[in-house]
C-alpha cells in the first residue's frame, strides 16, 4: 500500500513539473514536424498512408484536449489529448506486431525510478532520526539524499520527454524496415526454390546405371 501511494504521489509531482515545463509542452505539439525533419517527408507519408488514424492524430497533436478527453484522464500523470492518443496507438501497434521495438523499457524505468523516491525520503528520515549521527553527518546525509532525488527526478523527466517520440519513431522505422526487407534481392547463385529431396538408396526412384535390366 505504501509503495502504491508513494508511486502515485511521485506521479502527481511529476505531472506538476511537466505542467510547469515549457520545454515539455513545446515537444508535444511538434511530433509530426520532428518526425518529418529527421526521417524526411516521403518516409513519413509512406508510414501515415499505412496508418491513417495516426496521421489524423498527428495533424491535431497541438490541439487542446476536449472536455470528454479530460474526463478520461489517463494514469501515470499523462495528459489527455491527441498527442497521448498517437503515443498509445504507436505503442499498442508495436506491442502487437513488433514487440522488440515497443517502448516498454522506458515505461518500466520510469515506474521503477519513481517508486524509489518515497523509500529514499523515508530511509533518510529514519537514518537521521534514529541513528546517533552528528549534525555534520546528518546534514551530509540529507544533502546526499536530496542530490540523488534530484538526479532521479531529472532522469524521469528526460525519459518522459522522449517516451512519446520513441514510440512514434520506432513505428516509422518498423514500417521502413518492413519495406526494405520486401525489396531485398535474392543472393546471387541461390535458387528461390528448395532442392528436390534425394531418393533413399535402393528405392524404385533411384537412377539405374546405363545397361541395367
N, C-alpha and C positions, 0 to 999 in steps of 0.2 A: 504493500500500500504506500509506504514512504517513497519507494522507488518510482512508482507511477505518479504520485503527486509531485515529486521533485522534477521529473521529466516534464510534466505539464507546466509547472511554474517556469522552467527554463525556456520552454517554447513560448510562453507569454512574454518573457523578457526579450526573446529573440524577435518576436513579432513587433514589439515596440521599437527595437533598434532598427529593424528593417523599415518601419514606417518613417522613422526619422532620417533614414539614409537616402539622400538624393541620388547617390550612385546606384543604389538598388532599384529605385523607382525608374530611373532612366533606362536600365538594362531591360526591363520587362517590355517596354514599348518599342524596342529596336531589334527584336529577334529576327524578323524576316530580313531587315536591312543587313544585319550582321552575317546571316547565312549567305545572302547574295554576294556580299563583299568578299567573303572567304572562299566560297566554292564556285562563284560565277552564276550568272543568270541562267544559262542553258541547263546546268545541273539542277538548280533549284526548280526550274519549270518542269523538268522531267519528273522529279520527285513529287511535285504537287499535282501533276496530271494523274499519277498513280494514287495519290492521297488527297482527293478534292476537299474532303472535310477539313483536313489540316490546313489547306490553302485558305479556306474561309476563315478559320480561326486566326491564322496569322495576319490576314488582312484587317482583322478587327482587334488585334492584340493590344493596341494602345487605348482602346475604349474603356470607359469606366464600367465596373460590374453593374448589372441590372439588379433591381430590388429582389427578384426571385433568386438570382445567383447569390446575393448576400445572405438570403435565408438558408442557403445550403452551404454555409461556410465550411470549407474543408478543414481537416485537422492538421496538426503539426505547424500551426501558425502560417499556413499557406493562405494567400489571399485569393478570393473568388474572382473570376473574370476569364476572358478568352485566353489569356496567356497561360493560366493554370490548366484550362481545358486542352490547349495544344500540348502542354507538357504531359498531361495524363494520357492523351491519345498516343503520343510517341512512345511513352513508357509502356503502355499496355500492348501496343503492337510489337515492340521489341521483345517483351517478355513472352509473347505467344509464338512469334516467328523467328526470333534471333536472340535467344536468351544470353548468349555471350556478350552482346552489346547493350543489354539492359542496364540502366543506371542504378542497379540495386546496391552496388558498393558505396556510392555516395550517400544513399539513404541510410544504410547501416552505420556508416561512420558518423553521420550527423546525430543519429539516435544514441550511439554509444558515447560520443563526446558530451552531449547534453546531459546524459544520465550520470556523468561523473561529477557534475558541478555541486549538487547538494551534498553527496558524501564528502567532497573535498571541504566544503564550508563547515559541515558538522564535525569532521575529523579535526580540522584546525581549531575549532572552538573547544572541542574536548581536550585536545592536547594542551592548549593554553590554560584551560580552566582547571584541569586535574593534575597535570604534570608539574613537578617543582621546578619551573623554569624561571630564570631571572628576567628582568624587564627587557634587557637587550636581546636575549634569546627569543623571548615571546614575540617581541617586535619583529625580529628577523623571520620567525615562522609565519607571522601574519603577512609580512611583505612578500615572502616567497609564495604563499598560497594565493595572494592577490595577483601576482605575476602569472602564475600557472592558470588561474581562472581567466585572466585577460587574454592570454595566448590561446587557450582553448576556445573561447568565445570568438576570437578573431578568425580562427580556423573554421569554425562553424559558419560564420558569415561568408567566408570565401567559398565554402562548399555550396552554400545556398545560392550564391550569385551564379555559379556555373552549373548547378544541377539541371535547370530547365534547358540551358544551352546545350549541354552534353546529350540530353535525351534527343533533342531535335537534330543535332549534329550526327549522332550515331544512326538515326533513322535515315538521313540523307546519304550517309556513307554506305549504309547497308544496301540501299537502293542502287547506288552506283556500282558497288561491288558485285551485285547480282547481274547487272547489265554486262559488266566486264567479264564475268565468268561465262555468260552466254556467247560472248564474242571471241573467246579464246580459240585459236586454231588447234587442230589435231597435230600432235607431234609428227615430224617427218618420218616416214617409214613405218608408222604404226597404223595398222588397219583398224577401222572402227568396228569391224565385225569380229566376234570371238572366233578363235580357231576351232576347226572341226574336232570332235572328240576322236581319240585314237582307239581303233577297234582292238579289243583284247586278243592276245595271242591265241591262235588256234580256232578263232571264230569263223563263221561262214563268210564274214565280210572281209576277212584278211586277204590281201592281194596274193594270188598264187604266182609262183615263178613261171617264166616262159617255158612251155612244153609240158606243163603239169597236166595230168589227166583231169 
